[in-house]
Amino acid sequence: MLNLATKLLNDEAGFLVSAELILISTVLVLGMVVGLTEVSHAINNELLDVANAFESVNQSYRYDGLFGDHGDSDGSHFYDHGYDISCRGY
């Protein structure tokens, strides 16, 4: 066991933690956080565009009645009033 501990202490191969490497790692992590935040905002904006597209679909329909010599039928209608999406401010 002592031999293994001596080998580990004398081993110079591997990752050396220095001030430069810590600084580079910190800059990279901060850059990733900012980048992922921008990606999150872009995805939210695209999903809002999809929601607005679905909201603008008009599902209303109407047909007039049928009238003939032997009878008639009344028409029917349905009006889609839409929904208010509260997250439009993004």
C-alpha positions in Angstrom: 0.0 0.0 0.0 2.9 2.4 0.8 4.4 1.6 -2.7 1.1 2.6 -4.3 0.9 5.9 -2.4 4.5 6.7 -3.3 3.7 6.0 -7.0 0.7 8.4 -6.9 2.7 11.2 -5.2 5.6 10.8 -7.8 3.2 10.6 -10.8 3.5 13.8 -12.9 1.2 12.7 -15.8 -2.3 14.0 -15.7 -4.3 17.2 -15.2 -2.4 19.9 -13.4 -4.7 22.3 -11.6 -3.3 25.7 -12.0 -4.6 29.3 -11.9 -4.6 29.4 -15.7 -6.6 26.3 -16.1 -9.1 27.4 -13.5 -9.5 30.8 -15.3 -10.0 29.1 -18.6 -12.5 26.7 -17.2 -14.4 29.5 -15.5 -14.6 31.5 -18.7 -15.8 28.5 -20.6 -18.5 27.7 -18.1 -19.8 31.2 -18.0 -19.8 31.3 -21.8 -21.8 28.1 -21.9 -24.3 29.5 -19.4 -24.9 32.6 -21.5 -25.1 30.6 -24.7 -27.7 28.1 -23.2 -29.7 31.1 -21.8 -29.9 32.5 -25.3 -30.9 29.1 -26.8 -33.6 28.9 -24.1 -35.0 32.3 -25.1 -34.9 31.4 -28.8 -36.8 28.2 -28.2 -39.4 30.0 -26.1 -39.9 32.6 -28.8 -40.3 29.9 -31.5 -42.9 28.0 -29.3 -44.8 31.3 -28.8 -44.9 31.7 -32.6 -46.3 28.2 -32.9 -48.9 29.0 -30.2 -49.9 32.1 -32.1 -50.2 30.2 -35.3 -52.5 27.7 -33.6 -54.5 30.5 -32.1 -55.1 32.1 -35.5 -56.7 29.0 -36.9 -60.4 29.8 -37.4 -62.6 26.9 -36.6 -65.8 28.6 -37.3 -68.2 27.0 -39.7 -71.6 27.8 -41.1 -73.9 26.3 -43.6 -77.2 27.6 -44.8 -80.3 25.5 -44.8 -81.5 23.4 -47.8 -84.8 24.3 -49.3 -86.6 22.3 -51.9 -90.1 21.4 -53.1 -90.7 18.6 -50.6 -89.1 20.0 -47.5 -86.3 22.1 -46.0 -83.7 22.0 -43.3 -82.4 24.7 -41.1 -78.8 25.9 -41.2 -76.3 25.7 -38.5 -73.3 27.7 -37.3 -70.5 27.8 -34.8 -68.3 30.8 -34.1 -64.8 30.3 -32.6 -64.2 33.2 -30.2 -60.5 32.3 -29.6 -58.5 32.2 -26.4 -56.4 34.8 -24.6 -52.8 33.7 -24.2 -51.3 35.5 -21.2 -47.7 35.0 -22.2 -47.7 37.3 -25.3 -45.2 39.7 -23.7 -42.2 37.4 -24.2 
